[in-house]
């Protein structure tokens, strides 16, 4: 089975093709292409939804052509067309959904709408060392920071989530306070490598609470306060502020993840989403999980960002597991807000 996936939830246009073999086994990534809008949005310090939507329109068809040429496969050989249904920016989602619907209808092929976070959650199954069910998942993607208990494809139990800012937002907003470019998270992490993570005692919100929820709004405020205190000395201390900020975010993510493993009794952790590419987070999780006797799985760094491969993979895995029915129904909608725990088997 050939599945084409289209991702357009925010500021990356991604297209990919996966193949599922008859008789089982994990779907295999065959070809993918990705365009990021980071350079376009940098001048505004963040994503401009209207510009994002217009750029998706320009990019999506050439990317589909590129992927099909890479795979040397005619469009007529596709079996399923998948797209990101939500969550994300409404206008951006509509571009991918409309394109997928039109393509599927023209070919007479079935259409599958995929949950963006499920794509991230299942992306480690494309790695050289894929996980096995059940596992705890730490999803750190954009405005989402969640811990999930994943029993099987389509069976997700929410353990904890952010009650305000997500980890990615804390990275981006702190980077903006430090005068760093967009996207802020990678820029802050790069600067942090030159600083002292113990220079400033920044808060670790909810770290010692018994629940598995997150809160990073207070950390952002503390970074703002620290920047104001430094005043004219801030340029010379930016690396220390960045390192201290990163250390606070990572400590919360790591300790909450370990707590989730202990709470569930599971010994496998999956980390997915853009923040999952952070080097310090990977190092600390590896260290703490090893001490606990648990194993950590990540997607390859290039698959941590939004991409079409994770959408095609999620669609194929849902179909193979029998929790999704691919139907030739070309009426579609998008869900800018869509809790993953509500994305249940059909």
N, C-alpha and C positions, 0 to 999 in steps of 0.2 A: 504494500500500500504506500503510495506517494502522498505526502501531506505538505502543502505549502502554507507557511505561516507568515502573517503580516503584523508587525508591531508599530503602533503610532500613538501611544498613550501620552507622550509628552514631547521631548525634544530630540528623539532619535527615530529615524525611519529605518526599520529593520525588516528584511525579507529572508526567509530560509526554507530549505527543502530537506525533509527527513524521509527515510524509507523504513517501513516495518516489514519484516520477513514473515511469511506465513508459518505458523507453528510456534510463535512466541519469540521471546528475546526482546531486548530493549531496542527501540527505534534508533537508527543511526543517522547522524547529521551528514548530509551529502554536499550541500553548498549553502553559502550564506553571503549576504551583503548588508552593509550598514552605513548610514550617513548620520553624522551628528551635527546638530545645529549650534553647538557650544560657541563657536566663533561669532555667529550671528547675534546671539543673545548677550554676549559679553558686554557690549556697549551699554546695555540696560541693567546690568547687574542681576539678571534673572530672566526666567522664561516669559516671553510676551506671547500669550495664547494665540492671538490672531496671526502673528508672524509664524508661529509654530505650525498652525494649520495650513497656511499658504505654502510653506516649504514642504510639508508632507505631500501636498498635491503635486508639486514639481518633481519630487524624488521617487515616489512609490512605483510608478510604472517602469522607469528605467532600471530600478533595482530588481523588479520582478524579471525583466528581460535578462539582466546580468546573471541572476541566479539560475535561470533555466538554461542559459548558454553554458554556464559552468558545469552543470549537470548533464549537458547534451541530451536534454529531455524536452520533447514538445509539450506544450500546454495541454494538449488533448490527453496525455498520459496521466495527468493528475487524477487522484482519487478523491481528495478532500481539500478544501480551502478553509484555512483557519485564520482568525483575526482576534485582536485584543478588543474585548467587549467593554472592559472597565477593570478597575477604576482608572481615572486619568482626566485629562482635559477634554471636555465634551466635543469641541470642534475638532481637535486632533483625532480623537477616537472615531468620529464620524467619517473622516477621510479613509482610514484603514477599513472600517466596516463597509462603507459604500463601495470601495474598490474590490474588496473580497466578495461582496454580494454580486456585483456586476460580473466579475470574472467567473464565479461559480455558476451563475445563471446562464452565461453565454456558453459554458461548457456542459451544462446539465449535470453538474457535480454537486454533492452535498456541501453544506456550510456549517462550521462550528465556531461559536463565540467562546473565547478563552478568558479566564480571569488572569489579569496581569500578575498578581502575586503568586498564583498557582504556577505560572510560568517560571518565576524566579525560584519557587520552592522546589520544582522538579528539575531545574537546570543542572544540578550536580549529577544527574543520571547520564549526562553527556560526557562526564569527565572520565579519565582513565581508570579511576577507582570509585565507581558508583556506590552509593549507600544501599542498604536493604531496609525494608519496613520491619517494624515501626521505628520511628525516630522523633527526636525533638528538633524543631526547625526554628532558627533565629532569622527572621525576615527583617532586613534593614535596607529598605528601598525608599528613597525619596521621603515623602511624608508619612511613611509607615515604619513602625518598629513594633514587632510582635513576636511572641513565643507561641508556637503551635505544637500540639501533639499530633503527629501524622501516623495514622494506623495503616493507611493504604491510599491508593489514588482516589481522591474524592472524599476521603474521610478525615476531616480536620477538626480538632478541638482547640479552641482559643484558650491559652493558659494565662496570658498577660499581654498588655499592649500599652502604648503611650497614652497618657491622659492629656497631653498638650503637644509640645514640639517633639518631633521624632529625632533620632540620632543624626540623620542626614541633614535635617534642618538646623540642628545645633552646630554641625560642622560649617554649613554654608553661611549661617548668620554670624557666627563668630569670625569666619574668614572676612566677611564684609566689614565688620568692626575693625579688623586689622588692616583694612585697605587692600586686601588680596583680590585677585581677579576671579572671574566666573569660569568654570564651576569652582566653588569655594572649597569643597571638601578635599580634593586632591592637592590644591594649592596650600591649604593649611597643613596637611600631612607632610608635604615636602618641606615646608618651613620648620615644622616641629622637629624634624630630624637634626636640626642645627641648635635646638634649644634644650633647656633643662626642664624635664617634666615635673620636678619638685620645686620649681621656683616660686609658684604661687599655689596657695591652698584653696583650690576651687571646690565647690560643693559637689557631692555625689547624690543627687536627689533620689529618694526612696530606696537607697541601697540597703538599708537595714530594716526595711519594712518586710513583714512576712509574705506579702503578695508578690506577684511576678510582673507587676505593672512598671512602666517607665515614666519619667518626667524630665524633660530637658529644658523647659522654659526658664527655670530658675538658674540654670547654669549659664544660659545666654545672658541673663541679666547680670550675673556675677562677672562675666567677661567684660561686659560694658562698664561696670563699676570699676573694675581693675584698670581698664584702658584709660578711664577718666582720671584715676588716681595717679597713673604714671605721667600723664600730661606730655610735656616736651620730651620725656625720657622714653616714650613709647616706641619710637623708631628703633632705638637701640635694644629694646627688650621684646620686640615682636616675636622672635623665635621662642623665647621662654614662655610667653603667653600662649602661643600656639601649642607648644609641647605640653604645657599644663592642662590646656583645654582638651587635647586629644587623650591625655592620660585619664582624665575624669570620665570622658565618654566611654573609653575602652573598658575601664574598671567596672563601670555599671553594667555594660553589655556582657562582660565575661562572668561576673559573679551572679547575675540573674540567670544566665544560661546554665551555669553549673547547678544553681538552685533548682532549675527546671528539670535537669537530669535526675537529681536526687529525688525530687517530688514525684516524678513519673516512674522511677526505677529503671529507666532506659539507659542504654550505654552508647547510643549513637546520636551525634549532633550534626545537623546540616545547617550551614550558614549560607545565605543567599541574599542578593541585592547589592547595590552599588557600594555600600559601606563595607560589605564583605570582602572587598579587595584591599582594605586597609592592612598594611603590613604588620603594624603593632597589634591589631586585633587578632590577626591570624597567629602571631607568635604567642600571645598570652593565652588564647583559647587552646592552642596545641599543648602548652605547658600545663595548664590547669586540668584539662581533660585527661591528659596522660596520667597525672597524679590520681585522678578519680577512676582510672581504668576504662575511660571512655574514648571513643574515636570521633574525630571531626572530619567532615567532608565539605568541600567547597567546589563550586564550578571553577573552571579556568578563569583567570582574571578578565580575559576579553569577553567572557559570558556573564560577568557580574553586572555589567551595564545593561540597559534595556536592549533587547535584540529579538530578531524574528525567530532565531533558533529555539528559544525557550517556548515561544508560542506554538510552533509546529510540534515540538516535543510533547508539550502538555496535551495538545489535542490528540496526538497519536496514542499517548499513554492512556488517556481517558477512554478512547475508542477501544483499545486493546483490552482494557480492564472491564469493559462492559458498563461503565458508568456514564457513558455519553452515547447518544444516538445521532449519527450523522444523517440529516434529512435534507432533501432538496426543497427546503422552504426558504424563500428569499426575502421574506419580511424580516427586518432586523431593527434592533435598537441598541443604544449604548447606555452604560451605567457608570457615570462619573464617580458615584459613591456606591461601593459594592463590598460589604464585609465578606472576607474569604470563608468564614465559618458558615455563611448562608449559601455557599456554592456547593450544594449537596448533589449526590447522584440522582440522575433523572429516572 
